[in-house]
């Protein structure tokens, strides 16, 4: 199974957060993992403005765990722009677009994403 990690799921996995559901843990432990450039960007912005304190090596940990990078393409950007306005967060909208375009299951705990036609693992 090919899966895309939502930003908070990456952080929960790295920090062994107990909020990960059994289905999320199973997908992380057995799936082909992808991490979007949007998540890297989001973490960097939140670190810079002091809203997030995570280990500096978070992306090294993700890479060591087998996460593959998912760049943002023009197609992804076009699809994100075309999504209905159910969710205002631009990072989440990009993850939804990427999951749809690349036929990935999106691992998230954000119930607002259920409004979109995207495969989710909660």
HELIX and SHEET records of a PDB file:
HELIX    1   1 UNK A    7  UNK A   14  1                                   8    
HELIX    2   2 UNK A   22  UNK A   30  1                                   9    
HELIX    3   3 UNK A   37  UNK A   48  1                                  12    
HELIX    4   4 UNK A   58  UNK A   64  1                                   7    
HELIX    5   5 UNK A   74  UNK A   82  1                                   9    
HELIX    6   6 UNK A   90  UNK A  102  1                                  13    
HELIX    7   7 UNK A  111  UNK A  115  5                                   5    
SHEET    1   A 5 UNK A  68  UNK A  70  0                                        
SHEET    2   A 5 UNK A  32  UNK A  36  1                                        
SHEET    3   A 5 UNK A   2  UNK A   5  1                                        
SHEET    4   A 5 UNK A 105  UNK A 107  1                                        
SHEET    5   A 5 UNK A 120  UNK A 121  1                                        
END                                                                             
